[in-house]
Amino acid sequence: MKFLLLLAAAVAAVSGNKAKPAALPATFDAYVSTNIDELMARLSPVYVPLAELQAIAAGHPAERDASFKLAERLVPPESFLHSVRCYYFALGTLYSGFPSGTPGIPQIPATELATRLYHGAILHDLGWTQSTEGLAHPAHTMSFELFGGIRAYEHLQAEAPSLNGTEVSDIVQSIMLHTLAPGWSLGMSSATGMLLSLSAWFDVGGYDVAGPGSRDRMISRDTVREIEAAYPRGSFAKEGTAIVESEFARKPDCLISHMPGIPENLPTTIRVDPIVE
């Protein structure tokens, strides 16, 4: 009997408990270590309905709408849905026990973190634009993360007056570093930067993105299933691969070219099938 109870607990830890999730903490650690293995060891996935994630307050409605419309206009359609999925994956990870209340670490209110995550996730692939409008921008020849961050900065300065300089800076830096950070062995990442990078790579490679089972503790499979049903992957793999191939061809020094395994394995980097069937 004891063995069965332990087995049930282990299964729940990996798949996510479908019991009603606890409320989010009022605050989260504003900065976390970039040691992802240590972070994953602290997490335990909890099922959160997509409807609950959608109900989380994330800043001023008009400002959210402005970011949504800009990304929808500039980012290719399948990649835009990737951005939406990333936002909800990031929120779902908060429920898994993302660090909160650590002594000596500055705290960020949950609603403020959700706001930064919304704009960061929705705008993080502006640099993937193939539109005439986007390619007319003088920064479009930079690595897409840098170009996208610059474009996001311009947009937030003009269209999100409720965000202060610290908030905008965190959003923009998180966009600029999302393919490379927080994969460093030393130092700290903002909570926004960590969650944006984790969620973006999770949507690209799923639970095994950094090795078998490497993200098993990040987010509930049932939550992921609901997110993918609402915002399907479609032909994201084909569209995303073509964009990154173009990035390599036009910008041999692009940031993502420094990611181990990406250039030589690009055709199989972005998963075709849903993360959770």
C-alpha angles and dihedrals in degrees: 000000000000089000091053092051091050091047091051091050091051092050091049091051092056102037099035127251114266092210115115107287120241117252116270116264114259090243140018132205106278090211130034135184115268090228097112095185090059091048093050090051089060096051129089116183118238124190112248119179114239088236089062092051090049090053094058111114110244110177133284113351094222091051092048089050092050092053092045093051094047093051093043089053099045107030119075110258101252091043090050089058087049087058092051092049090050091057093054093043088055092050092047090054090057089064091054091073104278108187114284135168096009108169113253095014119111113245130226121204112250092237092052092049090050089052093052090046092051095054093037095051097041092048100035096101100042084118089067091068117136093181125119089238093053096044091051090067111104092228095057092101091064123091106292093246091056095042090047092049092051091049091047091050092053091048096048093047090054103035108027107057093160091067116088126216094267092053094047091046092052092049093048096044090049090053093047093051102034097109095045105030142099089023093098122115094219135047138020137294128203113252087246093053094047095048094044093051093044093049095044093052091041090058089049098049110008126213093337097047094121097028135313111325093353093140100031091118097045103085140351116271090221090056090048091050091055093047093050092047091054095041106027124206092232110165095337092129093056095043095044094046091052091050094050091045087055089049091055092047096048099034112033089177095052117142097245091057087075093060109108112247097006104102096045096040100038097122090062100032098092111059117235101201127063115277089236117030 
